[in-house]
Amino acid sequence: MKTKEIYLKNIKQGDKVVSSFLVTEKNMAFSQKGSPYLTVRLKDKTGEIEGKVWDNAGELDQLFKKGDIIFIEGKAASYKNSLQITIINIKKIPWQEVESADYLPTVKGDVKEMFNEMIGYIEKVNDKFLKSLLNAFFQDEETASLFQRAPAAKGFHHIYLGGLLEHTLSVVRLLEKVADHYLVLNKDMLITGGILHDIGKIYELSYNNIIDYTDEGRLIGHIVMGVEMIDKKIASIDDFPKQLAMELRHIVLSHHGEFEFGSPKRPKTLESLVVHYIDDLDAKFNAFQTFMADSAGTDSDWTGYNRFLERFLYRKKTDKPDIPDY
C-alpha cells in the first residue's frame, strides 16, 4: 500500500503539491481562445478541492476517469477566495495500491462496537414477528456487511463510510428515550421502524470508490427500495400479521415527512410521526456539525453559506470537543 503523501487540509496557498487524490468530478472545457482545459474535483478524507489542467489537457484527459486515484504534481493558489491546484502532471494509481480510507471519509467510532450495540436493540424487541424480521436482515451476511460500510447520504448528512450505521444507531438511541417518555407509543414498532427506515440506502448508494447513486437509487430511491426489501423478508416469515406489516411499511414510506422532500406518504401514526422527526433531527444535527467542522480554519465566527441548509451557521466558541474534524 502506498502511504498518502499529504492531505488537503494541510495544503496552503503557494505550496507545491505532489500527492495522490480521488477524482470525484472531471470536465473538459474550452477557453475563449479555443484552448482546451480540464477541471477536476480532487478528494481525500479531509476534504475536496478544485484542480485545473491548463497545459496538455487533451493528453492528460486520456489517462484517468472519474472515480480513479491519481498522483499529481502541481501548485496551490488562491482563486476567488478559494484554494485551487494548478496541475502540471498526472499519473493514475490502481485502487489496490492505496488505502481507500485515505481518500474517503470514514466514521470516527468503532464500527463493530456500533453494530453490536444496534444488535442489542434488536434483542430487546419483544414482538416475535418484528424481531424475526430484524434478524432476517442483520443475520444476513451481505446485508450486515453493506450496512456497516454504507454512508447515509451523498451530499447532506453522515457523508462517510459507516455513516448509515452511525445515523441509524443515533436515531434508535433517541427513539428509545422518546418511547420512555411517551408511553402510549408502540416501542417495538418504533425501534424496528428506526432501524429499517433507511435500509434501502445500502443499495441506493454506491461506495466502493466515490460515493454516488446507483442506477436503481436514482430511478427508484431508498424509500421504495426499502419497502420492497421489507416485503420480501416478511414473505419469508410465516403468519406475519398484515396490520403490523402495514404500519411498518407506513413508517418507511413517510419518514421524509412531506411530499416535497420525497416522501410518498406523510406520517399518519404516532410512531411514524416520531421516526420522521427524530430522523430529521439527527440528519440536520450531523449536517450542522460537519459544516461547522469544515469551516474551522476560518477566522470568522460564521460559516460560509450552506446551500442545503440555506443559511449561514454561527460557530459560537466552546470548549466542548463535540464537533468532529474529518
SETIRO-958253 format. One record per residue (C-alpha): residue number from 1; residue in three letters; x, y, z. Coordinates in nm, 2 decimals, m for minus. Layout:
+-----+------+--------+--------+--------+
| seq | type |   east |  north |     up |
+-----+------+--------+--------+--------+
| NUM |  ALA |      X |      Y |      Z |
...
+-----+------+--------+--------+--------+
% end
This chain:
+-----+------+--------+--------+--------+
| seq | type |   east |  north |     up |
+-----+------+--------+--------+--------+
|   1 |  MET |   0.00 |   0.00 |   0.00 |
|   2 |  LYS |   0.12 |   0.35 |  m0.09 |
|   3 |  THR |   0.14 |   0.60 |   0.20 |
|   4 |  LYS |  m0.06 |   0.91 |   0.14 |
|   5 |  GLU |   0.18 |   1.20 |   0.09 |
|   6 |  ILE |  m0.02 |   1.50 |   0.21 |
|   7 |  TYR |  m0.38 |   1.57 |   0.29 |
|   8 |  LEU |  m0.59 |   1.85 |   0.16 |
|   9 |  LYS |  m0.64 |   2.01 |   0.50 |
|  10 |  ASN |  m0.27 |   2.07 |   0.52 |
|  11 |  ILE |  m0.22 |   2.24 |   0.19 |
|  12 |  LYS |  m0.17 |   2.62 |   0.19 |
|  13 |  GLN |  m0.15 |   2.88 |  m0.08 |
|  14 |  GLY |   0.18 |   2.87 |  m0.27 |
|  15 |  ASP |   0.25 |   2.51 |  m0.17 |
|  16 |  LYS |   0.39 |   2.27 |  m0.42 |
|  17 |  VAL |   0.15 |   1.97 |  m0.43 |
|  18 |  VAL |   0.29 |   1.63 |  m0.50 |
|  19 |  SER |   0.04 |   1.37 |  m0.38 |
|  20 |  SER |  m0.24 |   1.14 |  m0.47 |
|  21 |  PHE |  m0.62 |   1.21 |  m0.47 |
|  22 |  LEU |  m0.95 |   1.06 |  m0.56 |
|  23 |  VAL |  m1.12 |   1.22 |  m0.87 |
|  24 |  THR |  m1.49 |   1.29 |  m0.79 |
|  25 |  GLU |  m1.56 |   1.51 |  m1.10 |
|  26 |  LYS |  m1.39 |   1.57 |  m1.43 |
|  27 |  ASN |  m1.49 |   1.81 |  m1.71 |
|  28 |  MET |  m1.32 |   1.93 |  m2.03 |
|  29 |  ALA |  m1.40 |   2.28 |  m2.15 |
|  30 |  PHE |  m1.25 |   2.54 |  m2.38 |
|  31 |  SER |  m1.12 |   2.89 |  m2.31 |
|  32 |  GLN |  m1.23 |   3.20 |  m2.51 |
|  33 |  LYS |  m0.93 |   3.14 |  m2.73 |
|  34 |  GLY |  m1.04 |   2.79 |  m2.81 |
|  35 |  SER |  m0.78 |   2.61 |  m2.60 |
|  36 |  PRO |  m0.89 |   2.30 |  m2.41 |
|  37 |  TYR |  m0.86 |   2.29 |  m2.03 |
|  38 |  LEU |  m0.96 |   2.03 |  m1.77 |
|  39 |  THR |  m1.14 |   2.09 |  m1.44 |
|  40 |  VAL |  m1.13 |   1.81 |  m1.18 |
|  41 |  ARG |  m1.25 |   1.78 |  m0.82 |
|  42 |  LEU |  m0.99 |   1.62 |  m0.60 |
|  43 |  LYS |  m1.08 |   1.45 |  m0.27 |
|  44 |  ASP |  m0.93 |   1.28 |   0.03 |
|  45 |  LYS |  m1.07 |   1.20 |   0.37 |
|  46 |  THR |  m1.00 |   1.56 |   0.48 |
|  47 |  GLY |  m1.19 |   1.75 |   0.21 |
|  48 |  GLU |  m1.22 |   1.84 |  m0.16 |
|  49 |  ILE |  m1.05 |   2.09 |  m0.38 |
|  50 |  GLU |  m1.08 |   2.20 |  m0.75 |
|  51 |  GLY |  m0.79 |   2.14 |  m0.98 |
|  52 |  LYS |  m0.72 |   2.29 |  m1.32 |
|  53 |  VAL |  m0.51 |   2.15 |  m1.61 |
|  54 |  TRP |  m0.42 |   2.43 |  m1.85 |
|  55 |  ASP |  m0.14 |   2.26 |  m2.05 |
|  56 |  ASN |  m0.16 |   1.93 |  m2.23 |
|  57 |  ALA |  m0.52 |   1.90 |  m2.12 |
|  58 |  GLY |  m0.63 |   1.67 |  m2.40 |
|  59 |  GLU |  m0.33 |   1.43 |  m2.34 |
|  60 |  LEU |  m0.38 |   1.42 |  m1.96 |
|  61 |  ASP |  m0.75 |   1.37 |  m2.00 |
|  62 |  GLN |  m0.70 |   1.03 |  m2.16 |
|  63 |  LEU |  m0.50 |   0.90 |  m1.86 |
|  64 |  PHE |  m0.79 |   0.88 |  m1.60 |
|  65 |  LYS |  m1.16 |   0.89 |  m1.53 |
|  66 |  LYS |  m1.40 |   0.99 |  m1.26 |
|  67 |  GLY |  m1.35 |   0.75 |  m0.96 |
|  68 |  ASP |  m0.98 |   0.69 |  m1.02 |
|  69 |  ILE |  m0.69 |   0.77 |  m0.78 |
|  70 |  ILE |  m0.44 |   1.00 |  m0.95 |
|  71 |  PHE |  m0.09 |   1.11 |  m0.84 |
|  72 |  ILE |  m0.05 |   1.48 |  m0.93 |
|  73 |  GLU |   0.22 |   1.74 |  m0.94 |
|  74 |  GLY |   0.10 |   2.10 |  m0.91 |
|  75 |  LYS |   0.09 |   2.42 |  m0.71 |
|  76 |  ALA |  m0.18 |   2.56 |  m0.48 |
|  77 |  ALA |  m0.30 |   2.91 |  m0.55 |
|  78 |  SER |  m0.59 |   3.13 |  m0.44 |
|  79 |  TYR |  m0.87 |   3.19 |  m0.69 |
|  80 |  LYS |  m1.18 |   3.39 |  m0.59 |
|  81 |  ASN |  m1.10 |   3.34 |  m0.22 |
|  82 |  SER |  m1.08 |   2.96 |  m0.26 |
|  83 |  LEU |  m0.78 |   2.74 |  m0.29 |
|  84 |  GLN |  m0.72 |   2.57 |  m0.62 |
|  85 |  ILE |  m0.45 |   2.35 |  m0.76 |
|  86 |  THR |  m0.29 |   2.41 |  m1.10 |
|  87 |  ILE |  m0.19 |   2.06 |  m1.21 |
|  88 |  ILE |   0.12 |   2.01 |  m1.43 |
|  89 |  ASN |   0.14 |   1.63 |  m1.44 |
|  90 |  ILE |  m0.09 |   1.33 |  m1.37 |
|  91 |  LYS |  m0.04 |   0.96 |  m1.32 |
|  92 |  LYS |  m0.31 |   0.71 |  m1.25 |
|  93 |  ILE |  m0.27 |   0.48 |  m0.95 |
|  94 |  PRO |  m0.46 |   0.14 |  m0.91 |
|  95 |  TRP |  m0.70 |   0.13 |  m0.62 |
|  96 |  GLN |  m0.54 |  m0.19 |  m0.49 |
|  97 |  GLU |  m0.22 |   0.00 |  m0.43 |
|  98 |  VAL |  m0.37 |   0.26 |  m0.19 |
|  99 |  GLU |  m0.57 |   0.25 |   0.14 |
| 100 |  SER |  m0.92 |   0.36 |   0.05 |
| 101 |  ALA |  m0.97 |   0.51 |   0.39 |
| 102 |  ASP |  m0.72 |   0.78 |   0.30 |
| 103 |  TYR |  m0.95 |   0.91 |   0.02 |
| 104 |  LEU |  m1.29 |   0.85 |   0.16 |
| 105 |  PRO |  m1.40 |   1.00 |   0.49 |
| 106 |  THR |  m1.48 |   0.73 |   0.75 |
| 107 |  VAL |  m1.69 |   0.73 |   1.06 |
| 108 |  LYS |  m1.49 |   0.81 |   1.38 |
| 109 |  GLY |  m1.65 |   0.55 |   1.60 |
| 110 |  ASP |  m1.57 |   0.18 |   1.62 |
| 111 |  VAL |  m1.79 |   0.01 |   1.35 |
| 112 |  LYS |  m1.81 |  m0.33 |   1.52 |
| 113 |  GLU |  m1.90 |  m0.18 |   1.86 |
| 114 |  MET |  m2.17 |   0.03 |   1.70 |
| 115 |  PHE |  m2.31 |  m0.26 |   1.51 |
| 116 |  ASN |  m2.31 |  m0.48 |   1.82 |
| 117 |  GLU |  m2.50 |  m0.20 |   2.01 |
| 118 |  MET |  m2.76 |  m0.20 |   1.74 |
| 119 |  ILE |  m2.79 |  m0.58 |   1.76 |
| 120 |  GLY |  m2.85 |  m0.53 |   2.13 |
| 121 |  TYR |  m3.16 |  m0.31 |   2.05 |
| 122 |  ILE |  m3.29 |  m0.59 |   1.83 |
| 123 |  GLU |  m3.25 |  m0.84 |   2.11 |
| 124 |  LYS |  m3.47 |  m0.62 |   2.33 |
| 125 |  VAL |  m3.76 |  m0.62 |   2.08 |
| 126 |  ASN |  m4.04 |  m0.82 |   2.24 |
| 127 |  ASP |  m4.27 |  m0.87 |   1.94 |
| 128 |  LYS |  m4.17 |  m1.20 |   1.79 |
| 129 |  PHE |  m4.26 |  m1.11 |   1.43 |
| 130 |  LEU |  m4.07 |  m0.78 |   1.43 |
| 131 |  LYS |  m3.77 |  m0.94 |   1.60 |
| 132 |  SER |  m3.78 |  m1.22 |   1.33 |
| 133 |  LEU |  m3.79 |  m0.96 |   1.06 |
| 134 |  LEU |  m3.49 |  m0.76 |   1.20 |
| 135 |  ASN |  m3.29 |  m1.09 |   1.24 |
| 136 |  ALA |  m3.37 |  m1.18 |   0.88 |
| 137 |  PHE |  m3.20 |  m0.86 |   0.78 |
| 138 |  PHE |  m2.90 |  m0.84 |   1.00 |
| 139 |  GLN |  m2.82 |  m1.21 |   1.03 |
| 140 |  ASP |  m2.78 |  m1.20 |   0.65 |
| 141 |  GLU |  m2.40 |  m1.16 |   0.59 |
| 142 |  GLU |  m2.43 |  m0.94 |   0.28 |
| 143 |  THR |  m2.68 |  m0.70 |   0.44 |
| 144 |  ALA |  m2.48 |  m0.67 |   0.77 |
| 145 |  SER |  m2.16 |  m0.60 |   0.57 |
| 146 |  LEU |  m2.31 |  m0.34 |   0.35 |
| 147 |  PHE |  m2.50 |  m0.17 |   0.64 |
| 148 |  GLN |  m2.17 |  m0.13 |   0.83 |
| 149 |  ARG |  m1.99 |   0.03 |   0.53 |
| 150 |  ALA |  m2.26 |   0.24 |   0.36 |
| 151 |  PRO |  m2.28 |   0.62 |   0.40 |
| 152 |  ALA |  m2.61 |   0.77 |   0.50 |
| 153 |  ALA |  m2.62 |   1.01 |   0.20 |
| 154 |  LYS |  m2.42 |   1.16 |  m0.08 |
| 155 |  GLY |  m2.43 |   1.52 |   0.00 |
| 156 |  PHE |  m2.62 |   1.62 |   0.32 |
| 157 |  HIS |  m2.56 |   1.42 |   0.63 |
| 158 |  HIS |  m2.33 |   1.14 |   0.75 |
| 159 |  ILE |  m2.15 |   1.15 |   0.42 |
| 160 |  TYR |  m1.88 |   0.90 |   0.50 |
| 161 |  LEU |  m1.82 |   0.53 |   0.52 |
| 162 |  GLY |  m2.01 |   0.39 |   0.82 |
| 163 |  GLY |  m2.24 |   0.69 |   0.82 |
| 164 |  LEU |  m2.56 |   0.48 |   0.77 |
| 165 |  LEU |  m2.48 |   0.27 |   1.08 |
| 166 |  GLU |  m2.39 |   0.58 |   1.29 |
| 167 |  HIS |  m2.71 |   0.76 |   1.18 |
| 168 |  THR |  m2.93 |   0.46 |   1.24 |
| 169 |  LEU |  m2.79 |   0.39 |   1.58 |
| 170 |  SER |  m2.82 |   0.75 |   1.68 |
| 171 |  VAL |  m3.18 |   0.75 |   1.57 |
| 172 |  VAL |  m3.26 |   0.44 |   1.76 |
| 173 |  ARG |  m3.09 |   0.57 |   2.08 |
| 174 |  LEU |  m3.32 |   0.88 |   2.06 |
| 175 |  LEU |  m3.63 |   0.68 |   1.98 |
| 176 |  GLU |  m3.58 |   0.47 |   2.29 |
| 177 |  LYS |  m3.57 |   0.78 |   2.50 |
| 178 |  VAL |  m3.88 |   0.92 |   2.33 |
| 179 |  ALA |  m4.06 |   0.59 |   2.39 |
| 180 |  ASP |  m3.98 |   0.60 |   2.76 |
| 181 |  HIS |  m4.13 |   0.95 |   2.77 |
| 182 |  TYR |  m4.45 |   0.89 |   2.56 |
| 183 |  LEU |  m4.56 |   0.56 |   2.70 |
| 184 |  VAL |  m4.85 |   0.54 |   2.45 |
| 185 |  LEU |  m4.61 |   0.46 |   2.17 |
| 186 |  ASN |  m4.55 |   0.10 |   2.05 |
| 187 |  LYS |  m4.18 |   0.08 |   2.14 |
| 188 |  ASP |  m4.12 |  m0.23 |   1.94 |
| 189 |  MET |  m4.26 |  m0.08 |   1.63 |
| 190 |  LEU |  m4.07 |   0.24 |   1.69 |
| 191 |  ILE |  m3.74 |   0.07 |   1.73 |
| 192 |  THR |  m3.80 |  m0.16 |   1.43 |
| 193 |  GLY |  m3.90 |   0.14 |   1.21 |
| 194 |  GLY |  m3.60 |   0.33 |   1.33 |
| 195 |  ILE |  m3.36 |   0.05 |   1.24 |
| 196 |  LEU |  m3.51 |  m0.01 |   0.90 |
| 197 |  HIS |  m3.62 |   0.34 |   0.79 |
| 198 |  ASP |  m3.31 |   0.38 |   0.57 |
| 199 |  ILE |  m3.23 |   0.02 |   0.49 |
| 200 |  GLY |  m3.27 |   0.08 |   0.11 |
| 201 |  LYS |  m2.97 |   0.30 |   0.12 |
| 202 |  ILE |  m2.73 |   0.00 |   0.12 |
| 203 |  TYR |  m2.83 |  m0.04 |  m0.25 |
| 204 |  GLU |  m2.94 |   0.32 |  m0.33 |
| 205 |  LEU |  m2.58 |   0.44 |  m0.30 |
| 206 |  SER |  m2.25 |   0.31 |  m0.44 |
| 207 |  TYR |  m1.95 |   0.35 |  m0.22 |
| 208 |  ASN |  m1.66 |   0.13 |  m0.34 |
| 209 |  ASN |  m1.47 |   0.43 |  m0.46 |
| 210 |  ILE |  m1.66 |   0.76 |  m0.48 |
| 211 |  ILE |  m1.99 |   0.80 |  m0.30 |
| 212 |  ASP |  m2.27 |   0.83 |  m0.56 |
| 213 |  TYR |  m2.61 |   0.69 |  m0.66 |
| 214 |  THR |  m2.66 |   0.36 |  m0.82 |
| 215 |  ASP |  m2.89 |   0.34 |  m1.12 |
| 216 |  GLU |  m3.16 |   0.18 |  m0.90 |
| 217 |  GLY |  m3.10 |   0.45 |  m0.64 |
| 218 |  ARG |  m3.16 |   0.73 |  m0.90 |
| 219 |  LEU |  m3.46 |   0.56 |  m1.07 |
| 220 |  ILE |  m3.64 |   0.42 |  m0.76 |
| 221 |  GLY |  m3.49 |   0.56 |  m0.44 |
| 222 |  HIS |  m3.42 |   0.42 |  m0.10 |
| 223 |  ILE |  m3.77 |   0.46 |   0.04 |
| 224 |  VAL |  m3.94 |   0.24 |  m0.22 |
| 225 |  MET |  m3.64 |   0.01 |  m0.23 |
| 226 |  GLY |  m3.66 |  m0.03 |   0.15 |
| 227 |  VAL |  m4.03 |  m0.12 |   0.14 |
| 228 |  GLU |  m3.96 |  m0.38 |  m0.13 |
| 229 |  MET |  m3.68 |  m0.53 |   0.08 |
| 230 |  ILE |  m3.91 |  m0.54 |   0.39 |
| 231 |  ASP |  m4.19 |  m0.70 |   0.19 |
| 232 |  LYS |  m3.95 |  m0.97 |   0.06 |
| 233 |  LYS |  m3.83 |  m1.05 |   0.42 |
| 234 |  ILE |  m4.19 |  m1.05 |   0.55 |
| 235 |  ALA |  m4.29 |  m1.30 |   0.29 |
| 236 |  SER |  m4.05 |  m1.55 |   0.43 |
| 237 |  ILE |  m4.19 |  m1.52 |   0.79 |
| 238 |  ASP |  m4.50 |  m1.74 |   0.85 |
| 239 |  ASP |  m4.82 |  m1.57 |   0.96 |
| 240 |  PHE |  m4.67 |  m1.22 |   0.98 |
| 241 |  PRO |  m4.96 |  m1.00 |   1.08 |
| 242 |  LYS |  m5.09 |  m0.78 |   0.79 |
| 243 |  GLN |  m5.17 |  m0.49 |   1.03 |
| 244 |  LEU |  m4.81 |  m0.50 |   1.17 |
| 245 |  ALA |  m4.66 |  m0.51 |   0.82 |
| 246 |  MET |  m4.88 |  m0.22 |   0.70 |
| 247 |  GLU |  m4.78 |   0.01 |   1.00 |
| 248 |  LEU |  m4.41 |  m0.07 |   0.95 |
| 249 |  ARG |  m4.43 |   0.00 |   0.58 |
| 250 |  HIS |  m4.60 |   0.33 |   0.65 |
| 251 |  ILE |  m4.31 |   0.43 |   0.88 |
| 252 |  VAL |  m4.06 |   0.38 |   0.60 |
| 253 |  LEU |  m4.29 |   0.54 |   0.33 |
| 254 |  SER |  m4.35 |   0.85 |   0.54 |
| 255 |  HIS |  m4.01 |   0.91 |   0.72 |
| 256 |  HIS |  m3.92 |   1.21 |   0.50 |
| 257 |  GLY |  m4.23 |   1.38 |   0.63 |
| 258 |  GLU |  m4.35 |   1.58 |   0.33 |
| 259 |  PHE |  m4.42 |   1.52 |  m0.04 |
| 260 |  GLU |  m4.17 |   1.79 |  m0.14 |
| 261 |  PHE |  m3.90 |   1.60 |   0.04 |
| 262 |  GLY |  m3.96 |   1.28 |  m0.15 |
| 263 |  SER |  m4.20 |   1.12 |   0.10 |
| 264 |  PRO |  m4.47 |   0.91 |  m0.08 |
| 265 |  LYS |  m4.69 |   0.95 |   0.23 |
| 266 |  ARG |  m4.70 |   1.19 |   0.52 |
| 267 |  PRO |  m4.69 |   1.05 |   0.88 |
| 268 |  LYS |  m5.03 |   0.93 |   0.99 |
| 269 |  THR |  m4.95 |   0.72 |   1.30 |
| 270 |  LEU |  m4.78 |   0.83 |   1.62 |
| 271 |  GLU |  m4.48 |   0.60 |   1.56 |
| 272 |  SER |  m4.43 |   0.73 |   1.20 |
| 273 |  LEU |  m4.45 |   1.09 |   1.33 |
| 274 |  VAL |  m4.18 |   1.03 |   1.59 |
| 275 |  VAL |  m3.95 |   0.84 |   1.35 |
| 276 |  HIS |  m3.98 |   1.13 |   1.10 |
| 277 |  TYR |  m3.89 |   1.40 |   1.34 |
| 278 |  ILE |  m3.61 |   1.20 |   1.51 |
| 279 |  ASP |  m3.46 |   1.11 |   1.17 |
| 280 |  ASP |  m3.48 |   1.47 |   1.06 |
| 281 |  LEU |  m3.32 |   1.60 |   1.38 |
| 282 |  ASP |  m3.03 |   1.36 |   1.37 |
| 283 |  ALA |  m2.96 |   1.43 |   1.00 |
| 284 |  LYS |  m2.97 |   1.81 |   1.04 |
| 285 |  PHE |  m2.76 |   1.79 |   1.36 |
| 286 |  ASN |  m2.49 |   1.60 |   1.18 |
| 287 |  ALA |  m2.51 |   1.84 |   0.88 |
| 288 |  PHE |  m2.46 |   2.14 |   1.12 |
| 289 |  GLN |  m2.17 |   1.97 |   1.30 |
| 290 |  THR |  m1.99 |   1.86 |   0.98 |
| 291 |  PHE |  m2.03 |   2.20 |   0.81 |
| 292 |  MET |  m1.90 |   2.38 |   1.12 |
| 293 |  ALA |  m1.60 |   2.15 |   1.13 |
| 294 |  ASP |  m1.53 |   2.21 |   0.77 |
| 295 |  SER |  m1.52 |   2.59 |   0.84 |
| 296 |  ALA |  m1.30 |   2.55 |   1.14 |
| 297 |  GLY |  m0.99 |   2.70 |   0.97 |
| 298 |  THR |  m1.16 |   3.04 |   0.92 |
| 299 |  ASP |  m1.12 |   3.35 |   1.14 |
| 300 |  SER |  m1.49 |   3.43 |   1.13 |
| 301 |  ASP |  m1.74 |   3.31 |   1.39 |
| 302 |  TRP |  m1.97 |   3.24 |   1.09 |
| 303 |  THR |  m1.95 |   2.96 |   0.83 |
| 304 |  GLY |  m2.00 |   3.02 |   0.46 |
| 305 |  TYR |  m2.34 |   2.98 |   0.31 |
| 306 |  ASN |  m2.47 |   2.62 |   0.31 |
| 307 |  ARG |  m2.69 |   2.56 |   0.01 |
| 308 |  PHE |  m2.85 |   2.25 |   0.15 |
| 309 |  LEU |  m2.95 |   2.42 |   0.48 |
| 310 |  GLU |  m3.00 |   2.76 |   0.30 |
| 311 |  ARG |  m2.83 |   2.96 |   0.58 |
| 312 |  PHE |  m2.51 |   3.07 |   0.74 |
| 313 |  LEU |  m2.42 |   2.89 |   1.07 |
| 314 |  TYR |  m2.29 |   3.06 |   1.38 |
| 315 |  ARG |  m1.99 |   2.88 |   1.52 |
| 316 |  LYS |  m2.00 |   3.00 |   1.88 |
| 317 |  LYS |  m1.69 |   2.94 |   2.07 |
| 318 |  THR |  m1.70 |   2.64 |   2.30 |
| 319 |  ASP |  m1.45 |   2.42 |   2.49 |
| 320 |  LYS |  m1.66 |   2.11 |   2.42 |
| 321 |  PRO |  m1.48 |   1.88 |   2.17 |
| 322 |  ASP |  m1.80 |   1.77 |   2.01 |
| 323 |  ILE |  m1.75 |   1.90 |   1.65 |
| 324 |  PRO |  m1.57 |   1.62 |   1.46 |
| 325 |  ASP |  m1.26 |   1.71 |   1.25 |
| 326 |  TYR |  m1.29 |   1.49 |   0.94 |
+-----+------+--------+--------+--------+
% end
